[in-house]
Amino acid sequence: MKRIFDSANAFVRESDWKDLAVLKFCLLSLGLLAGMQISEKCKKDVRIAASAVFTLTYIPLMIKYLRILIGKSEET
């Protein structure tokens, strides 16, 4: 498992924002394809879970980004 995480860290270090944007679009399309396979009776539960995961991951990412953005603007 450590090898997988190390290779993922190396990938991110060697990537620019365009590579990461493409990765996000890839994951979005995978999520859409998976979502199309969910039965009608389970869609509400999946929407709630997806919203929770999005919120719990988006907020920390934006906090980190804003700290970097504010820190760089203070340096200049």
Distance bins in CASP14 RR format, pairs under 12 A and 6 or more apart:
PFRMAT RR
TARGET T0000
AUTHOR 0000-0000-0000
RMODE 2
METHOD distances of the structure
MODEL  1
1 7 0 0 0 0 0 1 0 0 0 0 0
1 8 0 0 0 0 0 1 0 0 0 0 0
2 8 0 0 0 0 0 1 0 0 0 0 0
2 9 0 0 0 0 0 1 0 0 0 0 0
3 9 0 0 0 0 0 1 0 0 0 0 0
3 10 0 0 0 0 0 1 0 0 0 0 0
4 10 0 0 0 0 0 1 0 0 0 0 0
4 11 0 0 0 0 0 1 0 0 0 0 0
5 11 0 0 0 0 0 1 0 0 0 0 0
5 12 0 0 0 0 0 1 0 0 0 0 0
6 12 0 0 0 0 0 1 0 0 0 0 0
6 13 0 0 0 0 0 1 0 0 0 0 0
7 13 0 0 0 0 0 1 0 0 0 0 0
7 14 0 0 0 0 0 1 0 0 0 0 0
8 14 0 0 0 0 0 1 0 0 0 0 0
8 15 0 0 0 0 0 1 0 0 0 0 0
8 20 0 0 0 0 0 1 0 0 0 0 0
8 23 0 0 0 0 0 1 0 0 0 0 0
9 15 0 0 0 0 0 1 0 0 0 0 0
11 19 0 0 0 0 1 0 0 0 0 0 0
11 20 0 0 0 0 1 0 0 0 0 0 0
11 23 0 0 0 0 1 0 0 0 0 0 0
12 19 0 0 0 0 1 0 0 0 0 0 0
12 20 1 0 0 1 0 0 0 0 0 0 0
12 23 0 0 0 0 1 0 0 0 0 0 0
13 19 0 0 0 0 0 1 0 0 0 0 0
13 20 0 0 0 0 0 1 0 0 0 0 0
14 20 0 0 0 0 0 1 0 0 0 0 0
15 21 0 0 0 0 1 0 0 0 0 0 0
15 22 0 0 0 0 1 0 0 0 0 0 0
15 23 1 0 0 1 0 0 0 0 0 0 0
15 24 0 0 0 0 0 1 0 0 0 0 0
16 22 0 0 0 0 0 1 0 0 0 0 0
16 23 0 0 0 0 0 1 0 0 0 0 0
17 23 0 0 0 0 0 1 0 0 0 0 0
17 24 0 0 0 0 0 1 0 0 0 0 0
17 65 0 0 0 0 0 1 0 0 0 0 0
18 24 0 0 0 0 0 1 0 0 0 0 0
18 25 0 0 0 0 0 1 0 0 0 0 0
19 25 0 0 0 0 0 1 0 0 0 0 0
19 26 0 0 0 0 0 1 0 0 0 0 0
20 26 0 0 0 0 0 1 0 0 0 0 0
20 27 0 0 0 0 0 1 0 0 0 0 0
20 61 0 0 0 0 0 1 0 0 0 0 0
20 65 0 0 0 0 0 1 0 0 0 0 0
21 27 0 0 0 0 0 1 0 0 0 0 0
21 28 0 0 0 0 0 1 0 0 0 0 0
22 28 0 0 0 0 0 1 0 0 0 0 0
22 29 0 0 0 0 0 1 0 0 0 0 0
23 29 0 0 0 0 0 1 0 0 0 0 0
23 30 0 0 0 0 0 1 0 0 0 0 0
24 30 0 0 0 0 0 1 0 0 0 0 0
24 31 0 0 0 0 0 1 0 0 0 0 0
24 57 0 0 0 0 0 1 0 0 0 0 0
24 58 0 0 0 0 0 1 0 0 0 0 0
24 61 0 0 0 0 0 1 0 0 0 0 0
25 31 0 0 0 0 0 1 0 0 0 0 0
25 32 0 0 0 0 0 1 0 0 0 0 0
26 32 0 0 0 0 0 1 0 0 0 0 0
26 33 0 0 0 0 0 1 0 0 0 0 0
27 33 0 0 0 0 0 1 0 0 0 0 0
27 34 0 0 0 0 0 1 0 0 0 0 0
27 53 0 0 0 0 0 1 0 0 0 0 0
27 54 0 0 0 0 0 1 0 0 0 0 0
27 57 0 0 0 0 0 1 0 0 0 0 0
28 34 0 0 0 0 0 1 0 0 0 0 0
28 35 0 0 0 0 0 1 0 0 0 0 0
28 50 0 0 0 0 0 1 0 0 0 0 0
28 54 0 0 0 0 0 1 0 0 0 0 0
29 35 0 0 0 0 0 1 0 0 0 0 0
29 36 0 0 0 0 0 1 0 0 0 0 0
30 36 0 0 0 0 0 1 0 0 0 0 0
30 37 0 0 0 0 0 1 0 0 0 0 0
31 37 0 0 0 0 1 0 0 0 0 0 0
31 38 0 0 0 0 0 1 0 0 0 0 0
31 46 0 0 0 0 0 1 0 0 0 0 0
31 50 0 0 0 0 1 0 0 0 0 0 0
31 53 0 0 0 0 0 1 0 0 0 0 0
31 54 0 0 0 0 0 1 0 0 0 0 0
32 38 0 0 0 0 0 1 0 0 0 0 0
32 50 0 0 0 0 0 1 0 0 0 0 0
34 42 0 0 0 0 0 1 0 0 0 0 0
34 43 0 0 0 0 0 1 0 0 0 0 0
34 46 0 0 0 0 1 0 0 0 0 0 0
34 50 0 0 0 0 0 1 0 0 0 0 0
35 42 0 0 0 0 1 0 0 0 0 0 0
35 43 0 0 0 0 1 0 0 0 0 0 0
35 46 1 0 0 1 0 0 0 0 0 0 0
35 47 0 0 0 0 1 0 0 0 0 0 0
35 49 0 0 0 0 0 1 0 0 0 0 0
35 50 0 0 0 0 1 0 0 0 0 0 0
36 43 0 0 0 0 0 1 0 0 0 0 0
36 46 0 0 0 0 0 1 0 0 0 0 0
37 43 0 0 0 0 0 1 0 0 0 0 0
37 46 0 0 0 0 0 1 0 0 0 0 0
38 44 0 0 0 0 0 1 0 0 0 0 0
38 45 0 0 0 0 1 0 0 0 0 0 0
38 46 1 0 1 0 0 0 0 0 0 0 0
38 47 0 0 0 0 1 0 0 0 0 0 0
38 49 0 0 0 0 0 1 0 0 0 0 0
38 50 0 0 0 0 0 1 0 0 0 0 0
39 45 0 0 0 0 0 1 0 0 0 0 0
39 46 0 0 0 0 1 0 0 0 0 0 0
40 46 0 0 0 0 0 1 0 0 0 0 0
40 47 0 0 0 0 0 1 0 0 0 0 0
42 48 0 0 0 0 0 1 0 0 0 0 0
42 49 0 0 0 0 0 1 0 0 0 0 0
42 50 0 0 0 0 0 1 0 0 0 0 0
43 49 0 0 0 0 0 1 0 0 0 0 0
43 50 0 0 0 0 0 1 0 0 0 0 0
44 50 0 0 0 0 0 1 0 0 0 0 0
44 51 0 0 0 0 0 1 0 0 0 0 0
45 51 0 0 0 0 0 1 0 0 0 0 0
45 52 0 0 0 0 0 1 0 0 0 0 0
46 52 0 0 0 0 0 1 0 0 0 0 0
46 53 0 0 0 0 0 1 0 0 0 0 0
47 53 0 0 0 0 0 1 0 0 0 0 0
47 54 0 0 0 0 0 1 0 0 0 0 0
48 54 0 0 0 0 0 1 0 0 0 0 0
48 55 0 0 0 0 0 1 0 0 0 0 0
49 55 0 0 0 0 0 1 0 0 0 0 0
49 56 0 0 0 0 0 1 0 0 0 0 0
50 56 0 0 0 0 0 1 0 0 0 0 0
50 57 0 0 0 0 0 1 0 0 0 0 0
50 58 0 0 0 0 0 1 0 0 0 0 0
51 57 0 0 0 0 0 1 0 0 0 0 0
51 58 0 0 0 0 0 1 0 0 0 0 0
52 58 0 0 0 0 0 1 0 0 0 0 0
52 59 0 0 0 0 0 1 0 0 0 0 0
53 59 0 0 0 0 0 1 0 0 0 0 0
54 60 0 0 0 0 0 1 0 0 0 0 0
54 61 0 0 0 0 0 1 0 0 0 0 0
54 62 0 0 0 0 0 1 0 0 0 0 0
55 61 0 0 0 0 0 1 0 0 0 0 0
55 62 0 0 0 0 0 1 0 0 0 0 0
56 62 0 0 0 0 0 1 0 0 0 0 0
57 63 0 0 0 0 0 1 0 0 0 0 0
57 64 0 0 0 0 0 1 0 0 0 0 0
58 64 0 0 0 0 0 1 0 0 0 0 0
58 65 0 0 0 0 0 1 0 0 0 0 0
59 65 0 0 0 0 0 1 0 0 0 0 0
59 66 0 0 0 0 0 1 0 0 0 0 0
60 66 0 0 0 0 0 1 0 0 0 0 0
60 67 0 0 0 0 0 1 0 0 0 0 0
61 67 0 0 0 0 0 1 0 0 0 0 0
61 68 0 0 0 0 0 1 0 0 0 0 0
62 68 0 0 0 0 0 1 0 0 0 0 0
62 69 0 0 0 0 1 0 0 0 0 0 0
62 70 0 0 0 0 0 1 0 0 0 0 0
63 69 0 0 0 0 0 1 0 0 0 0 0
63 70 0 0 0 0 0 1 0 0 0 0 0
64 70 0 0 0 0 0 1 0 0 0 0 0
64 71 0 0 0 0 0 1 0 0 0 0 0
65 71 0 0 0 0 0 1 0 0 0 0 0
65 72 0 0 0 0 0 1 0 0 0 0 0
66 72 0 0 0 0 0 1 0 0 0 0 0
66 73 0 0 0 0 0 1 0 0 0 0 0
67 73 0 0 0 0 0 1 0 0 0 0 0
67 74 0 0 0 0 0 1 0 0 0 0 0
68 74 0 0 0 0 0 1 0 0 0 0 0
68 75 0 0 0 0 0 1 0 0 0 0 0
69 75 0 0 0 0 0 1 0 0 0 0 0
69 76 0 0 0 0 0 1 0 0 0 0 0
70 76 0 0 0 0 0 1 0 0 0 0 0
END
